[in-house]
Amino acid sequence: MKSQKDMIVSVKVERVTLDTSNNRFVVILRDEINDRWLPIVVGPAEAQAIAFELEHVTPPRPMTHDLMRNLLSSLDAKIAKVVVSDLRDNTYYATIDLKKNGSENEIDARPSDAIALALRTKAPIFVDEKVMEQAAISEEMTGVQPMNEAEEINQLNVELQKAVDEERYEDAAKIRDTINNRQTPTENDS
C-alpha cells in the first residue's frame, strides 16, 4: 500500500497569470478535491503556449509544443500522464510518461513544457503529494481570490493576439485600447 508521501494528486490548469510584484508569469494548478493551488513560475514563451491552449487560440504556424504533439502523433506515441514530481532548491521538476508499442518511458521535463504538452494531447496532469505539501496554497490560507487587474490584462492580451491572428483588426484595436486605458494612470492621479 502506498503511503501518503508516494501518492500523486490530479490537478487542472486553473490559469496563467502575471505576478506584477516580480514581473514573472505563474501557472496555477488546482487540486479540486482538496481545494489547493500550486503556483509555478514559468517563462514568457511557455506562459503564452499554455495560455493559447487554454483559450483555444490556434497560431498560424505550429509552436514548439504543437510540433512536439505532432511528432508524437506521427510516431504513434501517446502521453499517458505528466507529473510535477519534485521541488528542490525552489526548482520544480516534472516527468512525462510516454507510451509507445506497449512500452513506457519516463522522460525528464520542465513543468512548463510538460503542462503545455499535456494540454495539447489531453493528457492528465498530476502533482506528487510531497510537492503539494511543500508548496501548495490552500483555501484556508488565502481564500479564493477573484481575478485581479493584472490577470485581466493578461487575459486581454491573449484575446488581442487571437483577434490579430484571426485578422479581426477592429476587435483588436478595441482590446488594445482597453488594455492601454487600464495600464495608463489618468492625468488626475499625478
TORKE-336620 format. One line per 8 residues: number of its first residue (from 1); for each residue x negated, y negated, z of N, C-alpha, C. Coordinates in steps of 0.001 Angstrom, whole numbers, plus 524288, in hexadecimal, padded with zeros to 5 digits. Last residue first. Layout:
NUM	X Y Z X Y Z X Y Z ~ ... .
//
This chain:
190	806D6 70CCA 7D598 80195 70ADC 7D69F 80177 706E5 7DAE0 ~ 810F4 70FBB 7D350 80E45 712AA 7D758 808FB 7106E 7D8C8 ~ 81462 70A39 7CACA 815F9 7085C 7CFEF 8133E 70B2E 7D466 ~ 8112C 70FFD 7C248 80E54 70B2C 7C371 80F9F 7091F 7C8DD ~ 8111C 71DD2 7C55B 8138E 7190A 7C367 8106B 7144E 7C50B ~ 80804 72793 7C163 80A9A 7248C 7C57A 80CE0 71F8E 7C327 ~ 809F1 731F8 7B8E6 8082A 72C8C 7B927 80AFA 729B5 7BD8C ~ 80ED6 73BAF 7B907 80952 73B60 7BA8A 80777 735C8 7BB58 .
182	818ED 73A15 7B581 81830 73C75 7BAA6 81298 73BE0 7BC96 ~ 81759 735D5 7ABA7 81A38 732D3 7AF95 81975 734FD 7B510 ~ 81234 73E2D 7A69F 80F74 73938 7A784 81222 735EF 7ABAA ~ 81A69 7459D 7A65C 81588 746BB 7A92B 812B4 741A5 7AA7C ~ 8217E 74034 79FF6 82303 741BB 7A540 81E2D 742CB 7A894 ~ 81BA3 73F85 796C7 81D22 73AC2 79985 81EB7 73BEF 79F2A ~ 81B11 74A35 79433 8164C 74738 79530 81780 74248 7984C ~ 825A8 74C19 79241 82312 74ECE 79697 81E19 74BE7 7981A .
174	826FA 745BF 78969 82A1A 744D4 78E24 8278D 74752 792EC ~ 81FF2 74A9A 78283 81F2E 7451E 78408 82235 743D1 78902 ~ 8248C 7547B 7817F 81F50 753FF 783BD 81E4F 74E6D 78594 ~ 82DCA 751F9 77C55 82E03 75425 781A0 828C0 75385 7845F ~ 82923 74EA6 77305 82C56 74AFA 77604 82CD7 74CD8 77BA8 ~ 82404 757D2 76F83 820F5 75341 77121 82424 74F3C 7742C ~ 82386 7636E 76EE6 827F2 76045 770AE 825AD 75B40 772FF ~ 81C6B 76B2E 76C1A 81CF6 76685 768D4 82202 76383 769F3 .
166	819E2 772B7 772E1 81E98 773AD 76FC2 81FDF 76F0B 76C36 ~ 81169 76E1B 777B0 81096 772E9 774AB 81535 77411 77112 ~ 816C0 765F7 77CDA 812ED 764BF 778BF 8121F 76983 77544 ~ 81CC0 76BCC 783F7 81F57 76865 78026 81BB1 76709 77BA7 ~ 814BB 7709B 789C0 8186F 773D4 786CC 81B22 77091 78291 ~ 81027 767EA 78E65 80D15 76B27 78ACD 810A8 76E86 78767 ~ 818B0 764A8 79498 81676 76137 79097 81379 76464 78C8F ~ 819C1 76D01 79B79 81E03 76BDE 797D9 81C22 7685D 79362 .
158	81045 76BD4 7A0C1 81149 770B2 79DE7 81597 76FC8 799DB ~ 8120F 761FF 7A529 80DB7 762B2 7A17D 80E64 767AA 79E44 ~ 81A5B 7644F 7ABF3 81B4C 760DE 7A775 816F8 7615B 7A36A ~ 814D2 76A47 7B335 81911 76CAD 7B038 81A41 76970 7AB56 ~ 80E51 7627C 7B728 80C04 76710 7B4A5 81012 769C5 7B131 ~ 81603 75C20 7BB91 812DA 75A1B 7B742 81047 75E95 7B454 ~ 8198C 762E5 7C36B 81D2E 76133 7BF5B 81A36 75F1A 7BAA4 ~ 8108D 7638A 7C95E 8127D 76844 7C6D3 81655 766E5 7C273 .
150	8100F 75942 7CCDE 80BC6 75B57 7C9AC 80D82 76043 7C6C8 ~ 8194C 75894 7D2E3 818BD 75579 7CE1C 8146D 7578B 7CA91 ~ 81D26 765C3 7D6E1 81B87 7605C 7D7CB 81A97 75D9A 7D299 ~ 827AC 76E1C 7D8CA 82399 76C91 7D523 82231 766DB 7D627 ~ 829A8 770B3 7E689 82B74 76FA6 7E139 826DB 76E02 7DDD8 ~ 82504 77AF8 7EE79 82469 77593 7ECC4 826BC 774E5 7E754 ~ 828D0 7823C 7F908 828D4 78204 7F356 828BE 77C4D 7F1B3 ~ 81FB6 782D3 803AE 824E8 781D5 80198 8248D 78189 7FBB3 .
142	8161B 78546 8082E 816BD 7806C 80543 81C55 77F0D 803F0 ~ 8169F 78E2A 80E97 81246 78A7F 80F22 8137C 7853B 80CA2 ~ 81F49 793BB 80B68 81F31 791C2 810C6 81AF7 78D9B 8117D ~ 81C48 796CF 80189 8206D 792EF 80208 82071 79094 8077C ~ 80E27 797F3 800DE 81370 799F1 80196 81756 79581 80229 ~ 803B3 799CA 7F8B6 8068A 795D8 7FBAE 80C1B 797D5 7FC22 ~ 7F87D 7A23C 7F888 7FDE2 7A0DD 7F722 8000E 79CB5 7FAC7 ~ 7EE6F 7A592 7FB63 7EF19 7A08E 7F8C3 7F4B7 79EED 7F799 .
134	7EDB8 7AF27 80105 7E99D 7AB32 80171 7EB63 7A5D8 7FFA1 ~ 7F682 7B4CF 7FE13 7F5BF 7B393 8039A 7F1B1 7AF47 8045F ~ 7F48A 7B5C8 7F36A 7F919 7B2D3 7F535 7F870 7B13F 7FAEA ~ 7EBDC 7BC51 7F412 7EB3E 7B713 7F1D2 7EFD1 7B3A3 7F386 ~ 7F075 7C54B 7F810 7EC6D 7C2A6 7FB3C 7EB54 7BD1F 7F92B ~ 7F73F 7C830 7EFF1 7F961 7C632 7F4DC 7F548 7C357 7F81C ~ 7F463 7C41D 7E325 7F30B 7C789 7E778 7F4F2 7C510 7EC8F ~ 7FE76 7C14B 7DA72 7FA49 7BF24 7DDB3 7F957 7C30C 7E211 .
126	80299 7C331 7CD0D 8026F 7C497 7D293 7FE05 7C1A9 7D544 ~ 80ADC 7C2ED 7C239 80687 7C063 7C4F5 806FD 7C1B3 7CABC ~ 80E27 7CAB2 7B6F1 80F16 7C8EC 7BC4F 80A14 7C6B0 7BEC3 ~ 80E45 7C5A2 7A9D9 80C34 7C94C 7ADBC 80D4C 7C736 7B338 ~ 810C0 7C028 7A0E7 81506 7C1A0 7A47C 81347 7C5BC 7A873 ~ 808DF 7BBFF 79B70 809FA 7C184 79A6E 80E6E 7C399 79DD4 ~ 80840 7B1D4 79EF9 808FB 7B2BC 7995F 80A77 7B863 79823 ~ 80672 7B329 7A9AA 80B36 7B085 7A7E5 80C53 7B1AF 7A230 .
118	7FC98 7B7F0 7A94A 80120 7BAD5 7AB52 80635 7B853 7A98E ~ 7F663 7AFA9 7A59F 7F716 7B453 7A267 7FBD4 7B780 7A432 ~ 7F703 7A8C0 7AE11 7F897 7A701 7A8D3 7F9A6 7ABAC 7A548 ~ 7F2D1 7AF4B 7B5FA 7F834 7AD6E 7B64B 7FA2A 7ABBF 7B0EA ~ 7E88A 7B0C3 7B276 7EBEA 7B545 7B359 7F1A4 7B3AA 7B36F ~ 7E4E6 7A673 7B278 7E53C 7A95A 7AD91 7E8E2 7AE03 7AE14 ~ 7E5A0 7A44F 7BD48 7E859 7A101 7B978 7E8FA 7A3CC 7B43F ~ 7DF14 7ABE3 7C22A 7E4C2 7AC03 7C2DF 7E7B8 7A8CE 7BEC9 .
110	7D5A8 7B1A1 7B9CE 7D723 7AD19 7BCFE 7DD12 7AD53 7BDA1 ~ 7D363 7BF86 7BADE 7D531 7BAD4 7B81E 7D5C4 7B656 7BBEF ~ 7CFCB 7CCB6 7B852 7CF19 7C80D 7BB82 7D0B4 7C33E 7B85C ~ 7D82B 7D709 7B582 7D492 7D32C 7B362 7D476 7CE68 7B6F7 ~ 7D9F3 7E428 7B5DC 7DAA8 7DF79 7B8F8 7D676 7DB9A 7B758 ~ 7E086 7ECC3 7AD59 7DBB8 7EA03 7AEB8 7DD29 7E53C 7B1E5 ~ 7E60E 7F926 7AAC7 7E682 7F3F9 7AD21 7E11F 7F1D3 7AE4D ~ 7EB2A 800EC 7A03C 7E721 7FFA3 7A419 7E7E2 7FA11 7A604 .
102	7F2D9 8021F 798C0 7F338 80521 79D8F 7EEFB 8040A 7A18A ~ 7F02C 7FAA7 790F9 7EFC5 8004F 78FF5 7EFA2 80385 794EE ~ 7EE4B 7F10A 79A44 7EDC3 7F24F 794B8 7ECF8 7F82F 79439 ~ 7F05A 7E6D7 7A324 7F186 7EC3C 7A1AA 7F0EE 7ECD2 79BCD ~ 7EA62 7DF02 7ACB9 7EB57 7DFCD 7A72A 7EC33 7E599 7A61D ~ 7EB92 7D625 7B635 7EBF1 7DBCA 7B56E 7EDD6 7DCC2 7AFE6 ~ 7E357 7CC65 7B9C5 7E753 7CDA6 7B5E2 7E730 7D390 7B536 ~ 7E0D6 7C592 7C59D 7DFE1 7C9F6 7C218 7E47E 7CA6B 7BE5A .
94	7DA89 7BA85 7CBBA 7DF12 7BD68 7C9BD 7DD43 7C1FC 7C66C ~ 7D738 7B1BE 7D603 7D5AE 7B5B9 7D234 7DA99 7B8A7 7D08A ~ 7D4A3 7A4B8 7DA6C 7D832 7A91B 7D9A1 7D609 7ACBA 7D56E ~ 7CC6C 79ED1 7E364 7CD0D 7A060 7DDF2 7D0A0 7A528 7DDAD ~ 7C984 79C90 7ED98 7CD3A 79912 7EAF5 7CDD5 79A2E 7E51E ~ 7C3B7 7A5B1 7F016 7C127 7A095 7EF99 7C47A 79CC8 7EC67 ~ 7CCF8 7ADE4 7EA66 7C7E7 7AD8B 7ED0F 7C588 7A83C 7EC03 ~ 7D77E 7B54A 7E8C8 7D634 7AFD0 7E9B0 7D138 7AFC0 7ECEB .
86	7DD6D 7BE64 7DFCD 7D9CF 7BCFC 7E3FA 7D93D 7B70E 7E446 ~ 7E4F8 7C079 7D80A 7E325 7C4A8 7DB6A 7DFC4 7C30E 7E003 ~ 7EF5D 7BEF9 7D13E 7EBBA 7BB6D 7D3DB 7E9CB 7BE97 7D880 ~ 7F19F 7C76E 7C6F6 7F18F 7C6F8 7CCA8 7ED96 7C2D6 7CE40 ~ 7FA2C 7CB62 7BCD6 7F5A7 7C857 7BE83 7F621 7C7A3 7C468 ~ 7FDA7 7D718 7B5CE 7FE82 7D31D 7B9D1 7F991 7CFEE 7BA74 ~ 7FCA4 7DB9A 7ABF8 8003D 7DDEF 7AFBA 8019C 7DA09 7B403 ~ 7FB8D 7D7B3 79F76 7FA2E 7D60C 7A4BD 7FE56 7D831 7A86F .
78	7F7F8 7E087 7958D 7FC18 7DDE2 7987A 7FA02 7DC53 79DD0 ~ 7F3F4 7E292 78856 7F2BA 7E265 78DED 7F6F0 7DF34 790A6 ~ 7F3BB 7E2FC 77D7F 7F775 7E639 7806B 7F602 7E6B4 7862B ~ 7EE1C 7DB84 778A1 7EB2F 7E023 77A64 7EEA2 7E407 77D5F ~ 7F538 7D3AF 77736 7F33D 7D656 77286 7F023 7DB3E 773E0 ~ 7F672 7D08D 781B6 7FACB 7D2F7 77EE2 7F8DC 7D5FD 77A1E ~ 7ECBF 7CBF9 7839A 7EE71 7D087 786A5 7F2CB 7D374 783D1 ~ 7ED4C 7C3A0 77C56 7E93F 7C7AC 77BE6 7EAD6 7CCA3 77ED4 .
70	7F5B0 7BDE6 78076 7F60E 7C01C 77B37 7F203 7C46A 77A5C ~ 7F191 7BAEF 78A36 7F659 7BE1F 789EB 7F6BE 7C0D0 784A5 ~ 7E919 7B4BC 786B3 7E823 7B971 789DD 7ECD5 7BD17 789B5 ~ 7EEB2 7ACCA 7818E 7EB1E 7B018 77E9F 7EA0C 7B530 7818F ~ 7F37D 7A85C 78A33 7F6BE 7AAA4 78613 7F37E 7AE60 782C5 ~ 7EADB 7A4AF 78F69 7EDD9 7A8E4 791D6 7F1AE 7AB6B 78E06 ~ 7E764 79CE6 7882B 7E410 7A150 789A0 7E72B 7A5DA 78BE2 ~ 7F22C 799F3 77F7B 7EE5D 79882 78374 7EB65 79D75 784FC .
62	7F563 79998 77207 7F4EB 79C9F 776E1 7F0BB 79A5E 77A7F ~ 7FB72 78D9D 76DBE 7F766 791A0 76D0E 7F6D0 79496 77231 ~ 803D0 787CF 77199 8039C 78914 76C00 7FF8C 78D46 76AB4 ~ 8091A 78D5F 77D94 80593 789E0 77AB9 8054E 78B78 774F9 ~ 814F8 78DD6 78322 811C4 790D7 77F86 80E3B 78D1A 77C8B ~ 819D6 78DC1 78FAC 81790 78A7B 78B96 81415 78DEE 78837 ~ 81EDB 7916D 798A4 82004 793C2 79382 81E4B 79042 78F03 ~ 81BA4 78E68 7A237 81F54 78AF0 79F95 820D1 78CDB 79A1B .
54	81484 7961F 7A4A6 81905 7955A 7A81A 81D43 79222 7A572 ~ 80D37 7945E 79CAE 8102C 79944 79CBD 81500 798C6 7A038 ~ 80974 78A6C 79F75 80BDF 78B4F 79A50 80F3A 7903D 79A65 ~ 80524 78C9F 7A961 809B4 7892F 7A8E2 80C75 789F6 7A3A8 ~ 7FC93 792F7 7A688 800B1 7950E 7A9EC 805AA 791D3 7A94E ~ 7F6DF 78BF5 7A058 7F86F 7910E 79E3B 7FCE5 7936C 7A168 ~ 7F521 783C4 7A772 7F83A 782D5 7A2BB 7FA36 787FE 7A07C ~ 7EEC6 788F8 7AE89 7F3BA 786B6 7B053 7F752 785CE 7ABAE .
46	7E657 78B17 7A812 7E973 78F77 7AA0B 7EEBB 78D93 7AC04 ~ 7E2C5 780E0 7A68A 7E440 7841B 7A203 7E7B9 788AB 7A3BD ~ 7E085 77D64 7B0F8 7E491 77AE6 7ADC7 7E655 77E34 7A91C ~ 7DF34 7882E 7BA45 7DD34 7842B 7B6C5 7E189 781EC 7B369 ~ 7E565 789A9 7C6D9 7E3FD 78B87 7C19F 7E1F6 786F3 7BE69 ~ 7E792 78DDB 7D3B7 7E592 789B6 7D055 7E3D0 78C25 7CB30 ~ 7F2D5 7933F 7D8A4 7EDB2 7948B 7D675 7EC20 79027 7D2C0 ~ 7FB34 79595 7E34C 7F92A 791BB 7DF93 7F3B3 79350 7DDC8 .
38	80538 79DA5 7E5EC 7FF87 79DD1 7E5A3 7FDBE 799D8 7E194 ~ 80F9E 79E11 7EED1 80D81 79BF2 7EA05 80799 79C32 7EA4F ~ 81A0E 7A5E8 7F3D9 814B6 7A3E7 7F434 8130A 7A206 7EED4 ~ 8234D 7AC02 7F63D 8233A 7A647 7F5F9 81DD5 7A40D 7F70A ~ 82357 7B6A6 7F50F 82185 7B497 7FA14 8213F 7AE9F 7FA40 ~ 82797 7B798 7EAF5 82994 7BAD1 7EF3E 8282E 7B874 7F484 ~ 82217 7B13F 7E41C 82789 7AFF6 7E548 829AE 7B301 7E9ED ~ 816DB 7ABD9 7E368 818B7 7B0D4 7E570 81E43 7AFCD 7E751 .
30	8121A 7A457 7D91D 815ED 7A4D6 7DD4C 81745 7AA7C 7DE6A ~ 8078C 79C3A 7D5C6 809D7 7A174 7D575 80D83 7A219 7DA19 ~ 8044A 7912C 7CF36 806D1 792F1 7D3FD 80956 79841 7D2ED ~ 7F8B4 78B89 7CAE7 7FD04 78F09 7C993 7FF25 7911C 7CEBF ~ 7F3F1 77EE0 7C9BE 7F4E9 78338 7CD4F 7F972 7866D 7CB28 ~ 7EA08 77610 7C575 7EED2 778F5 7C482 7EF29 77DA8 7C828 ~ 7E57F 76A40 7CB93 7E4A4 76F81 7C985 7E9E3 77242 7C904 ~ 7E402 7610C 7D1E2 7E414 760EE 7CC2D 7E2AA 76640 7C9CB .
22	7E593 760B5 7DC4C 7E07A 762A4 7DA8E 7DFF0 762C2 7D49F ~ 7EF56 75C47 7DCE8 7EB71 75AAE 7E0C7 7E5F6 75C66 7DF36 ~ 7F563 7610A 7D557 7F36E 75BC6 7D44C 7EF50 75A06 7D83B ~ 7F618 76C52 7D00B 7F4ED 76A78 7D555 7F25A 76521 7D4AA ~ 7FF8C 76FAF 7C753 7FABE 76CB1 7C7DE 7FA54 76AE2 7CD7D ~ 80449 77CCE 7C528 804CE 77769 7C6D6 7FF78 774C7 7C70E ~ 80C46 786BF 7C0CA 80707 78489 7C087 807A8 77ECD 7C1CE ~ 8146F 79006 7C7BC 81377 78B77 7C476 80DA9 78A48 7C44F .
14	815E4 79ABD 7CA6A 819D3 796CA 7CBBD 81946 7920D 7C82D ~ 8145D 7A6BF 7C5ED 811FD 7A197 7C55B 8164E 79D9F 7C62F ~ 816B0 7B05F 7CFB8 8183E 7ADC5 7CAE5 81553 7A894 7CAA4 ~ 811D5 7BC69 7D537 81292 7B6BA 7D535 81472 7B4F7 7CFD9 ~ 810EC 7C74C 7DD94 812C3 7C53D 7D895 813C0 7BF66 7D913 ~ 805CD 7CB01 7E45F 80ACF 7C85A 7E4B4 80C32 7C63A 7DF53 ~ 7FF6D 7D68E 7E8B1 7FFAD 7D213 7E534 80545 7D00C 7E539 ~ 7F891 7DBB8 7F3F2 7FD2C 7DAF7 7F0AA 7FC7B 7D652 7ECF8 .
6	7F12E 7DD4D 7FB52 7F035 7DFA6 7F635 7F4B1 7DEBB 7F262 ~ 7F4B8 7D901 804A2 7F05C 7D665 80213 7EF66 7D87A 7FC91 ~ 7FC24 7E01C 80815 7FDF1 7DAFB 80643 7F9A9 7D83F 8032C ~ 7F7D9 7EC9A 80307 7F897 7E8CD 80733 7FA6B 7E3B0 804C9 ~ 7FDFA 7F74F 7FCC7 7FAE7 7F284 7FC67 7FBF4 7EF0B 80118 ~ 7FCB0 804A9 80000 80000 80000 80000 7FC8B 7FB24 80000 .
//
